């Protein structure tokens, strides 16, 4: 997968350590392994996902992703957590989060859209899908942190969207978020009343904010730029699918390199061309299906599948639902 080769802040390991500590589970090998991570020791998304799965395995039957998200505090987010806490309003805090989000994680960035009285904070899946547990921590954690920032523990979203298939225990999600929760959506998203943007941050500190902003800028400047090739590859694949030329030779030509060089660059980042192409197809398929103006046969053709059945099988393999089920849930 494209995303699993990118990185997240090592401070997130502290969230898992704190959770295990709260459960009195500090003598296990997992807790010992978590001690090795720090802000200066970033981990790959693949490592993060694996750690989340190991925590979940220790507590079967519990919604560990949601529980972890409810425990998110500034110490788990590094400098970006403290910077947002020092902001003036929720709008300022979210703007800082967008600017310096890469300090927390590589890959897809949060986008904000205003539509009348609704503000939507959403993530695409340009770098490939994340995992169920990771997305649960992301959305529940963001909601929890907004509550902490504002000192308003009763704040609730209008509704919540996840891209993974509907689980059997939807009620647990709606209880945790205090709002309707939808699944198999095109984007991972939180929808809030737009008026939340003007809410003041309870610990606003302009002097500290300026200091932390300089620190964030310096930290951002020294991060490796591994995303550049991945982003260029994604763009070439999108153009290739649109023109019907998404083979490796054509994509390599769009990137001004030989096919051999393309495969070498992919191998250096642990990527496989067919897997990356499959992820881009699923991303586009979600968008086309959510739009509902195209038939499934037309979507299959646009994505370069020989027939609709091949598209349906590939989509279900990647998402857990058929294209028709996805449309019915959106």
Beta strands, then each sheet from edge to edge (+ up, - down):
strand 1: 7-8
strand 2: 43-44
strand 3: 111-115
strand 4: 118-123
strand 5: 159-161
strand 6: 180-182
strand 7: 188-193
sheet 1: 1+ 2-
sheet 2: 3+ 4- 7+ 5- 6-
end
